[in-house]
Amino acid sequence: MKLIKSVDDAKRIRKNLTGDVGLVPTMGALHKGHISLIKKSVEICDTTFVSIFVNPTQFNDKNDYKNYPITLEKDLAMIEAEGVDYVFVPDYNEMYPDDYAFHVSESKISNILCGRFRPGHFDGVLTVVMKLFNIIKPNIAFFGEKDYQQYLLIENMVKAFFMDIKIVPCPTVRESDGLALSSRNLLLSDDNRKKAPLIYKTISDRNITDDEAKKILEKNGFSVDYVETHFGRRFVAAYLGSVRLIDNVMI
């Protein structure tokens, strides 16, 4: 496994590769959900890149960015164990030589759900993913269905800009109690970690409305941004303490 830190090195290496190149973009603090994406790429692609970059432009809350868990050494060990070929770990100056003067924006799907509560978030996501696609030039890229709104936006961006990249959605990986794996789970207090599985249990109940699901969560100590159904799925975003958790299920 080779560690790459510069855009120029990544582009130079990519030029010499043949066959299918897979990309798994991450912000680090890896868990089994990320590993499931990596395994899929290693399984079906000739070469796999994993990127680790905590992208500041997608954080609308500076404290959220400041508190985001960094576990680089552990991440690299996990990635190497899966047989990944290249890990791209750029810094801000490598990714944003323009200091975010240019960005990608979407005006429909990004205005609902998380986009309504996190202004600018999806501009940052789409911009950094576009940059990664232009640097690595993957044939296939892998994204988790836990961030289903993000997946839809990236899928539509690829179509809108005629990019020859296949976007592969991968199922949400959960703890045994149903909680969707997330890097932010590391920030939950012990008490809130015990409460957190109620999100999945509640939104999975097809016998209750979105409003009823929201009220159940609020009665149990969650501060709920939304419980809404779109695209044949029920979506939720809710806080436990200062930690924002999202999830979705087919409904």
C-alpha atoms as a printed R data frame, in Angstrom:
    type eleno elety resid chain resno       x      y       z
1   ATOM     1    CA   MET     A     1   0.000  0.000   0.000
2   ATOM     2    CA   LYS     A     2   1.341  3.407  -0.980
3   ATOM     3    CA   LEU     A     3   0.531  6.645   0.867
4   ATOM     4    CA   ILE     A     4   0.071  9.688  -1.385
5   ATOM     5    CA   LYS     A     5  -0.110 13.248  -0.067
6   ATOM     6    CA   SER     A     6   0.073 15.443  -3.165
7   ATOM     7    CA   VAL     A     7  -2.347 15.920  -6.038
8   ATOM     8    CA   ASP     A     8   0.512 15.791  -8.554
9   ATOM     9    CA   ASP     A     9   1.709 12.416  -7.255
10  ATOM    10    CA   ALA     A    10  -1.821 11.000  -7.320
11  ATOM    11    CA   LYS     A    11  -2.354 12.134 -10.911
12  ATOM    12    CA   ARG     A    12   1.037 10.790 -11.994
13  ATOM    13    CA   ILE     A    13   0.315  7.368 -10.480
14  ATOM    14    CA   ARG     A    14  -3.167  7.278 -12.000
15  ATOM    15    CA   LYS     A    15  -1.797  7.856 -15.513
16  ATOM    16    CA   ASN     A    16   0.073  4.558 -15.383
17  ATOM    17    CA   LEU     A    17  -2.858  2.430 -14.209
18  ATOM    18    CA   THR     A    18  -4.991  0.213 -16.417
19  ATOM    19    CA   GLY     A    19  -8.203 -1.673 -15.721
20  ATOM    20    CA   ASP     A    20 -10.954 -0.574 -13.360
21  ATOM    21    CA   VAL     A    21  -9.909  1.918 -10.693
22  ATOM    22    CA   GLY     A    22 -12.134  2.160  -7.623
23  ATOM    23    CA   LEU     A    23 -12.351  5.076  -5.202
24  ATOM    24    CA   VAL     A    24 -13.713  5.079  -1.655
25  ATOM    25    CA   PRO     A    25 -13.795  8.684  -0.385
26  ATOM    26    CA   THR     A    26 -13.717  9.011   3.420
27  ATOM    27    CA   MET     A    27 -13.048 11.541   6.153
28  ATOM    28    CA   GLY     A    28 -11.244  8.941   8.255
29  ATOM    29    CA   ALA     A    29 -12.326  7.674  11.687
30  ATOM    30    CA   LEU     A    30 -13.061  4.466   9.826
31  ATOM    31    CA   HIS     A    31 -15.511  1.806  10.975
32  ATOM    32    CA   LYS     A    32 -17.024 -1.386   9.565
33  ATOM    33    CA   GLY     A    33 -19.269  0.630   7.270
34  ATOM    34    CA   HIS     A    34 -16.269  2.147   5.514
35  ATOM    35    CA   ILE     A    35 -14.587 -1.242   5.434
36  ATOM    36    CA   SER     A    36 -17.604 -2.737   3.643
37  ATOM    37    CA   LEU     A    37 -17.144 -0.142   0.872
38  ATOM    38    CA   ILE     A    38 -13.424 -0.849   0.688
39  ATOM    39    CA   LYS     A    39 -14.008 -4.612   0.508
40  ATOM    40    CA   LYS     A    40 -16.435 -4.101  -2.379
41  ATOM    41    CA   SER     A    41 -13.924 -1.994  -4.290
42  ATOM    42    CA   VAL     A    42 -11.080 -4.451  -3.727
43  ATOM    43    CA   GLU     A    43 -13.380 -7.272  -4.833
44  ATOM    44    CA   ILE     A    44 -14.483 -5.795  -8.154
45  ATOM    45    CA   CYS     A    45 -11.756 -3.311  -9.144
46  ATOM    46    CA   ASP     A    46  -8.225 -3.875 -10.389
47  ATOM    47    CA   THR     A    47  -6.891 -0.993  -8.285
48  ATOM    48    CA   THR     A    48  -8.412  0.648  -5.213
49  ATOM    49    CA   PHE     A    49  -7.801  4.148  -3.884
50  ATOM    50    CA   VAL     A    50  -9.086  5.259  -0.482
51  ATOM    51    CA   SER     A    51  -9.021  8.965   0.295
52  ATOM    52    CA   ILE     A    52  -8.868 10.403   3.809
53  ATOM    53    CA   PHE     A    53  -9.618 14.107   4.015
54  ATOM    54    CA   VAL     A    54 -11.672 15.862   6.679
55  ATOM    55    CA   ASN     A    55 -13.245 18.386   4.351
56  ATOM    56    CA   PRO     A    56 -13.794 21.712   6.133
57  ATOM    57    CA   THR     A    57 -16.071 23.151   3.457
58  ATOM    58    CA   GLN     A    58 -18.878 20.713   4.259
59  ATOM    59    CA   PHE     A    59 -19.065 21.670   7.940
60  ATOM    60    CA   ASN     A    60 -21.538 24.458   8.614
61  ATOM    61    CA   ASP     A    61 -20.703 24.183  12.343
62  ATOM    62    CA   LYS     A    62 -17.085 25.041  13.206
63  ATOM    63    CA   ASN     A    63 -17.281 23.104  16.475
64  ATOM    64    CA   ASP     A    64 -18.426 20.015  14.587
65  ATOM    65    CA   TYR     A    65 -15.338 20.300  12.381
66  ATOM    66    CA   LYS     A    66 -13.066 20.919  15.356
67  ATOM    67    CA   ASN     A    67 -14.437 17.891  17.228
68  ATOM    68    CA   TYR     A    68 -14.466 15.471  14.294
69  ATOM    69    CA   PRO     A    69 -12.495 12.371  15.376
70  ATOM    70    CA   ILE     A    70  -9.038 11.901  13.830
71  ATOM    71    CA   THR     A    71  -7.647  8.343  13.957
72  ATOM    72    CA   LEU     A    72  -5.197  8.305  11.050
73  ATOM    73    CA   GLU     A    73  -2.772  5.606  12.234
74  ATOM    74    CA   LYS     A    74  -5.618  3.226  13.046
75  ATOM    75    CA   ASP     A    75  -7.304  4.069   9.731
76  ATOM    76    CA   LEU     A    76  -4.175  3.301   7.717
77  ATOM    77    CA   ALA     A    77  -3.737 -0.054   9.459
78  ATOM    78    CA   MET     A    78  -7.362 -0.982   8.724
79  ATOM    79    CA   ILE     A    79  -7.030  0.042   5.082
80  ATOM    80    CA   GLU     A    80  -3.776 -1.852   4.563
81  ATOM    81    CA   ALA     A    81  -5.339 -5.003   6.025
82  ATOM    82    CA   GLU     A    82  -7.952 -4.925   3.251
83  ATOM    83    CA   GLY     A    83  -5.408 -4.976   0.430
84  ATOM    84    CA   VAL     A    84  -5.903 -1.388  -0.742
85  ATOM    85    CA   ASP     A    85  -3.349 -0.181  -3.276
86  ATOM    86    CA   TYR     A    86  -3.222  3.573  -2.612
87  ATOM    87    CA   VAL     A    87  -4.308  5.918   0.166
88  ATOM    88    CA   PHE     A    88  -4.644  9.586  -0.739
89  ATOM    89    CA   VAL     A    89  -4.244 11.851   2.312
90  ATOM    90    CA   PRO     A    90  -4.045 15.456   1.094
91  ATOM    91    CA   ASP     A    91  -4.142 18.610   3.190
92  ATOM    92    CA   TYR     A    92  -6.343 21.662   2.661
93  ATOM    93    CA   ASN     A    93  -3.857 23.513   0.459
94  ATOM    94    CA   GLU     A    94  -3.570 20.527  -1.877
95  ATOM    95    CA   MET     A    95  -7.335 20.205  -2.250
96  ATOM    96    CA   TYR     A    96  -8.200 23.902  -2.279
97  ATOM    97    CA   PRO     A    97  -5.485 25.908  -4.062
98  ATOM    98    CA   ASP     A    98  -8.338 28.305  -4.904
99  ATOM    99    CA   ASP     A    99  -9.275 28.571  -1.183
100 ATOM   100    CA   TYR     A   100 -12.800 27.436  -2.114
101 ATOM   101    CA   ALA     A   101 -13.384 30.297  -4.552
102 ATOM   102    CA   PHE     A   102 -15.001 27.792  -6.928
103 ATOM   103    CA   HIS     A   103 -17.622 25.282  -5.864
104 ATOM   104    CA   VAL     A   104 -20.279 22.893  -7.145
105 ATOM   105    CA   SER     A   105 -23.862 23.683  -6.190
106 ATOM   106    CA   GLU     A   106 -27.164 21.840  -6.704
107 ATOM   107    CA   SER     A   107 -30.561 23.506  -6.387
108 ATOM   108    CA   LYS     A   108 -33.150 20.750  -5.885
109 ATOM   109    CA   ILE     A   109 -32.334 17.696  -3.758
110 ATOM   110    CA   SER     A   110 -29.852 19.717  -1.695
111 ATOM   111    CA   ASN     A   111 -32.643 22.010  -0.459
112 ATOM   112    CA   ILE     A   112 -34.470 19.320   1.534
113 ATOM   113    CA   LEU     A   113 -33.586 17.147   4.537
114 ATOM   114    CA   CYS     A   114 -30.013 17.856   5.693
115 ATOM   115    CA   GLY     A   115 -29.643 20.652   3.158
116 ATOM   116    CA   ARG     A   116 -32.382 22.623   4.902
117 ATOM   117    CA   PHE     A   117 -30.638 22.404   8.263
118 ATOM   118    CA   ARG     A   118 -26.998 22.537   7.135
119 ATOM   119    CA   PRO     A   119 -26.657 25.452   4.695
120 ATOM   120    CA   GLY     A   120 -23.688 25.030   2.371
121 ATOM   121    CA   HIS     A   121 -23.045 21.450   3.465
122 ATOM   122    CA   PHE     A   122 -23.777 19.794   0.150
123 ATOM   123    CA   ASP     A   123 -21.885 22.455  -1.808
124 ATOM   124    CA   GLY     A   124 -18.827 21.381   0.167
125 ATOM   125    CA   VAL     A   125 -19.548 17.681  -0.346
126 ATOM   126    CA   LEU     A   126 -20.103 17.953  -4.097
127 ATOM   127    CA   THR     A   127 -17.077 20.191  -4.564
128 ATOM   128    CA   VAL     A   128 -14.647 17.907  -2.764
129 ATOM   129    CA   VAL     A   129 -16.040 14.812  -4.495
130 ATOM   130    CA   MET     A   130 -15.725 16.512  -7.888
131 ATOM   131    CA   LYS     A   131 -12.104 17.347  -7.047
132 ATOM   132    CA   LEU     A   132 -11.394 13.757  -5.979
133 ATOM   133    CA   PHE     A   133 -12.987 12.449  -9.166
134 ATOM   134    CA   ASN     A   134 -10.822 14.784 -11.259
135 ATOM   135    CA   ILE     A   135  -7.652 13.782  -9.403
136 ATOM   136    CA   ILE     A   136  -8.132 10.003  -9.168
137 ATOM   137    CA   LYS     A   137 -10.332  9.566 -12.249
138 ATOM   138    CA   PRO     A   138 -12.006  6.410 -10.909
139 ATOM   139    CA   ASN     A   139 -14.105  4.171 -13.102
140 ATOM   140    CA   ILE     A   140 -16.166  3.202 -10.059
141 ATOM   141    CA   ALA     A   141 -16.802  5.030  -6.765
142 ATOM   142    CA   PHE     A   142 -18.447  3.633  -3.647
143 ATOM   143    CA   PHE     A   143 -20.768  5.423  -1.215
144 ATOM   144    CA   GLY     A   144 -22.819  4.240   1.758
145 ATOM   145    CA   GLU     A   145 -26.609  4.336   1.785
146 ATOM   146    CA   LYS     A   146 -26.617  5.761   5.314
147 ATOM   147    CA   ASP     A   147 -25.861  9.086   3.620
148 ATOM   148    CA   TYR     A   148 -28.536  8.437   1.002
149 ATOM   149    CA   GLN     A   149 -29.160 12.089   0.162
150 ATOM   150    CA   GLN     A   150 -25.436 12.519  -0.447
151 ATOM   151    CA   TYR     A   151 -25.392  9.416  -2.652
152 ATOM   152    CA   LEU     A   152 -28.298 10.738  -4.755
153 ATOM   153    CA   LEU     A   153 -26.623 14.106  -5.219
154 ATOM   154    CA   ILE     A   154 -23.336 12.540  -6.305
155 ATOM   155    CA   GLU     A   155 -25.118 10.143  -8.660
156 ATOM   156    CA   ASN     A   156 -26.980 13.073 -10.232
157 ATOM   157    CA   MET     A   157 -23.831 15.219 -10.415
158 ATOM   158    CA   VAL     A   158 -22.042 12.491 -12.354
159 ATOM   159    CA   LYS     A   159 -24.945 12.318 -14.809
160 ATOM   160    CA   ALA     A   160 -25.266 16.105 -15.104
161 ATOM   161    CA   PHE     A   161 -21.587 16.582 -15.966
162 ATOM   162    CA   PHE     A   162 -21.367 13.523 -18.265
163 ATOM   163    CA   MET     A   163 -18.726 11.877 -16.080
164 ATOM   164    CA   ASP     A   164 -17.862  8.306 -17.000
165 ATOM   165    CA   ILE     A   165 -17.989  7.014 -13.423
166 ATOM   166    CA   LYS     A   166 -20.227  4.293 -12.017
167 ATOM   167    CA   ILE     A   167 -21.544  5.186  -8.556
168 ATOM   168    CA   VAL     A   168 -22.137  2.100  -6.406
169 ATOM   169    CA   PRO     A   169 -24.396  2.478  -3.345
170 ATOM   170    CA   CYS     A   170 -23.611  0.058  -0.515
171 ATOM   171    CA   PRO     A   171 -26.029 -0.973   2.262
172 ATOM   172    CA   THR     A   172 -25.883  0.690   5.667
173 ATOM   173    CA   VAL     A   173 -23.893 -1.338   8.189
174 ATOM   174    CA   ARG     A   174 -25.379 -1.452  11.683
175 ATOM   175    CA   GLU     A   175 -24.421 -2.411  15.195
176 ATOM   176    CA   SER     A   176 -26.191 -5.447  16.647
177 ATOM   177    CA   ASP     A   177 -28.711 -3.091  18.307
178 ATOM   178    CA   GLY     A   178 -29.569 -1.416  14.984
179 ATOM   179    CA   LEU     A   179 -27.594  1.811  15.313
180 ATOM   180    CA   ALA     A   180 -26.143  2.828  11.951
181 ATOM   181    CA   LEU     A   181 -22.362  2.901  12.085
182 ATOM   182    CA   SER     A   182 -21.013  6.445  12.011
183 ATOM   183    CA   SER     A   183 -17.735  8.096  12.927
184 ATOM   184    CA   ARG     A   184 -19.760 10.447  15.137
185 ATOM   185    CA   ASN     A   185 -20.898  7.531  17.305
186 ATOM   186    CA   LEU     A   186 -17.480  7.809  18.967
187 ATOM   187    CA   LEU     A   187 -18.578 11.170  20.385
188 ATOM   188    CA   LEU     A   188 -21.706  9.834  22.148
189 ATOM   189    CA   SER     A   189 -21.734  9.641  25.935
190 ATOM   190    CA   ASP     A   190 -22.396  6.199  27.427
191 ATOM   191    CA   ASP     A   191 -25.995  7.133  28.271
192 ATOM   192    CA   ASN     A   192 -26.681  8.567  24.827
193 ATOM   193    CA   ARG     A   193 -25.104  5.555  23.146
194 ATOM   194    CA   LYS     A   194 -27.719  3.421  24.907
195 ATOM   195    CA   LYS     A   195 -30.513  5.675  23.624
196 ATOM   196    CA   ALA     A   196 -29.247  5.978  20.055
197 ATOM   197    CA   PRO     A   197 -30.670  2.687  18.652
198 ATOM   198    CA   LEU     A   198 -34.174  4.069  19.197
199 ATOM   199    CA   ILE     A   199 -33.676  6.081  15.993
200 ATOM   200    CA   TYR     A   200 -33.591  2.972  13.809
201 ATOM   201    CA   LYS     A   201 -36.314  1.194  15.769
202 ATOM   202    CA   THR     A   202 -38.653  4.174  15.472
203 ATOM   203    CA   ILE     A   203 -38.215  5.025  11.795
204 ATOM   204    CA   SER     A   204 -38.515  1.339  10.870
205 ATOM   205    CA   ASP     A   205 -42.068  1.179  12.252
206 ATOM   206    CA   ARG     A   206 -44.290  1.400   9.181
207 ATOM   207    CA   ASN     A   207 -47.407  1.645  11.338
208 ATOM   208    CA   ILE     A   208 -46.634  5.179  12.504
209 ATOM   209    CA   THR     A   209 -46.460  8.463  10.614
210 ATOM   210    CA   ASP     A   210 -43.395 10.652  10.280
211 ATOM   211    CA   ASP     A   211 -44.868 13.081  12.826
212 ATOM   212    CA   GLU     A   212 -45.539 10.271  15.285
213 ATOM   213    CA   ALA     A   213 -41.986  8.996  14.869
214 ATOM   214    CA   LYS     A   214 -40.650 12.485  15.543
215 ATOM   215    CA   LYS     A   215 -42.724 12.808  18.723
216 ATOM   216    CA   ILE     A   216 -41.508  9.433  20.016
217 ATOM   217    CA   LEU     A   217 -37.895 10.496  19.589
218 ATOM   218    CA   GLU     A   218 -38.493 13.884  21.207
219 ATOM   219    CA   LYS     A   219 -40.174 12.233  24.209
220 ATOM   220    CA   ASN     A   220 -37.033 10.132  24.643
221 ATOM   221    CA   GLY     A   221 -34.617 13.045  24.767
222 ATOM   222    CA   PHE     A   222 -33.726 13.545  21.107
223 ATOM   223    CA   SER     A   223 -33.680 16.992  19.522
224 ATOM   224    CA   VAL     A   224 -35.098 16.215  16.082
225 ATOM   225    CA   ASP     A   225 -34.341 18.191  12.928
226 ATOM   226    CA   TYR     A   226 -36.668 16.114  10.790
227 ATOM   227    CA   VAL     A   227 -38.391 12.810  10.166
228 ATOM   228    CA   GLU     A   228 -39.532 12.871   6.536
229 ATOM   229    CA   THR     A   229 -40.267 10.448   3.729
230 ATOM   230    CA   HIS     A   230 -38.760 11.002   0.270
231 ATOM   231    CA   PHE     A   231 -37.637  8.691  -2.559
232 ATOM   232    CA   GLY     A   232 -39.430  5.731  -0.934
233 ATOM   233    CA   ARG     A   233 -37.373  6.109   2.244
234 ATOM   234    CA   ARG     A   234 -37.917  7.556   5.692
235 ATOM   235    CA   PHE     A   235 -35.117  9.902   6.730
236 ATOM   236    CA   VAL     A   236 -34.203 11.194  10.173
237 ATOM   237    CA   ALA     A   237 -31.715 13.634  11.630
238 ATOM   238    CA   ALA     A   238 -31.616 14.077  15.390
239 ATOM   239    CA   TYR     A   239 -29.265 15.233  18.108
240 ATOM   240    CA   LEU     A   240 -28.298 13.414  21.260
241 ATOM   241    CA   GLY     A   241 -26.470 16.043  23.252
242 ATOM   242    CA   SER     A   242 -24.244 17.803  20.734
243 ATOM   243    CA   VAL     A   243 -23.944 14.782  18.416
244 ATOM   244    CA   ARG     A   244 -26.033 14.824  15.247
245 ATOM   245    CA   LEU     A   245 -27.081 11.403  13.965
246 ATOM   246    CA   ILE     A   246 -28.728 10.583  10.641
247 ATOM   247    CA   ASP     A   247 -30.324  7.437   9.293
248 ATOM   248    CA   ASN     A   248 -32.813  6.253   6.692
249 ATOM   249    CA   VAL     A   249 -34.752  3.110   5.854
250 ATOM   250    CA   MET     A   250 -36.861  1.940   2.933
251 ATOM   251    CA   ILE     A   251 -40.496  2.367   3.830
